[in-house]
């Protein structure tokens, strides 16, 4: 019961802090949960899918989820594999195939392959 309540409260806090238009996790996509100070992902029934090993974790957006590990941001796929390794100072969710990221104090956009799509300024 306590684990379920912690999951629901943590997930709700994530959704309210996020852009409401993007806070919805698609049906079937893993949802973030918090275990102690780390974040992982489960299915909607609470079955563990990706162990809690991230410093922060966002809901999936366009098939990728923004995670923070070791003070850097990157993206994982639904299996937990790093799609774009944590290398950014800050980052946002994917939308229209692009995500805003900050590197070396400058912002730009990357595509789902991690390639620069809009130059960093």
Secondary structure as the mmCIF struct_conf table of DSSP 4:
data_model
#
loop_
_struct_conf.conf_type_id
_struct_conf.id
_struct_conf.beg_label_comp_id
_struct_conf.beg_label_asym_id
_struct_conf.beg_label_seq_id
_struct_conf.end_label_comp_id
_struct_conf.end_label_asym_id
_struct_conf.end_label_seq_id
HELX_RH_AL_P HELX_RH_AL_P1 UNK A 2 UNK A 17
BEND BEND1 UNK A 18 UNK A 18
TURN_TY1_P TURN_TY1_P1 UNK A 20 UNK A 22
HELX_LH_PP_P HELX_LH_PP_P1 UNK A 24 UNK A 26
TURN_TY1_P TURN_TY1_P2 UNK A 27 UNK A 28
BEND BEND2 UNK A 29 UNK A 29
STRN STRN1 UNK A 31 UNK A 35
TURN_TY1_P TURN_TY1_P3 UNK A 36 UNK A 37
STRN STRN2 UNK A 38 UNK A 42
TURN_TY1_P TURN_TY1_P4 UNK A 44 UNK A 45
STRN STRN3 UNK A 48 UNK A 54
BEND BEND3 UNK A 55 UNK A 55
STRN STRN4 UNK A 56 UNK A 57
STRN STRN5 UNK A 61 UNK A 61
TURN_TY1_P TURN_TY1_P5 UNK A 62 UNK A 63
STRN STRN6 UNK A 64 UNK A 64
STRN STRN7 UNK A 65 UNK A 69
TURN_TY1_P TURN_TY1_P6 UNK A 70 UNK A 71
STRN STRN8 UNK A 72 UNK A 76
TURN_TY1_P TURN_TY1_P7 UNK A 78 UNK A 79
BEND BEND4 UNK A 80 UNK A 80
STRN STRN9 UNK A 82 UNK A 88
BEND BEND5 UNK A 89 UNK A 89
STRN STRN10 UNK A 90 UNK A 91
STRN STRN11 UNK A 95 UNK A 95
TURN_TY1_P TURN_TY1_P8 UNK A 96 UNK A 97
STRN STRN12 UNK A 98 UNK A 103
TURN_TY1_P TURN_TY1_P9 UNK A 104 UNK A 105
STRN STRN13 UNK A 106 UNK A 111
TURN_TY1_P TURN_TY1_P10 UNK A 112 UNK A 113
BEND BEND6 UNK A 114 UNK A 114
STRN STRN14 UNK A 116 UNK A 118
#
